[in-house]
């Protein structure tokens, strides 16, 4: 019998979502929850985790790691191992370490770990990695086919270089001609939307919601038709996956890997900036605000397109569900 461990988070950021859903669907034998102020987003929700859980205030020290991995056969973690000693200590105990890496945040700290990638984005930087998508917890959401585009939603993000394109959305607003409502929510929306044009047309109603520490699946506004997400870089995109589970089409920059997702309405990219991140230098792309506005107008006047993308979203979410992917995770963790 293979004994599985998980290094997890309990905050409301992406890593918190990934690891909490792993815990819920795969029930590891032992879980180490890392609590660090400088790495977390939002309030920690301890109720996500039940038995066999160790809570570590701050980064795990060698003594924590040594005790945690003793008796385990494999440990799974998302993006980071939180300590340069983790992999070596685990290997001393005969314990494998699997890291589901995000390329922009990979600095080699987990050298010697088995790397799996959530998407093919920048897979050429990881020649020995395999693809392991992050599944969607479809049971967290209400699936509904969208039939028109009147209420758009943009989730702002504190990620580097305006990853979600909040500034691009703000710049596009004054060019929209259709009668629409745009709902924006996020940790840093105030500064971004303050730069929105003062001459916003009367046909665009902007509703800015406060950031919420509610569970991620409760953070979506009611009756959203389309998500606006002109993302500037990145592979894994949990908001786009969560939108799919609800049947919500997503307007995104025409970049890999997202351009291949069947519920995405792509917007051509106009230029790129070179941005240094933890994982090195990366291109962060922008779209022309006028082209983004035209895409919004097109969807607002083309309900057939919205319905098609919505049906594709629901079908893709089913393919990406935890119900379908949990056996593949178990096969990776517990090879015969």
Secondary structure, DSSP 8 states (H G I E B T S, - for coil): ---EEEEE--SSSHHHHHHHHHHHHH--SEEEEEE-GGG--S---GGG--SSEEEEEBS--HHHHHHHHTT-SEEEEES--SSTTHHHHHHHTT-EEEEEE-GGG--STTTTSEEEESSSTTGGG-TT-EE----B-GGGS--------SEEEEE---STTTTT-HHHHHHHGGG--S-EEEEEE-TTHHHHHTTS-TT--TTEEEEEE----S-GGG-S-TT--EEEE---S-S--HHHHHHHHTT-EEEEES-TTGGGSTTEEEE-EEEEEEEEETTEEEEEEEE-HHHHHHHHHHHHT-HHHHHHHHHHHHHHHHHTBHHHHHHHHHHHHT--
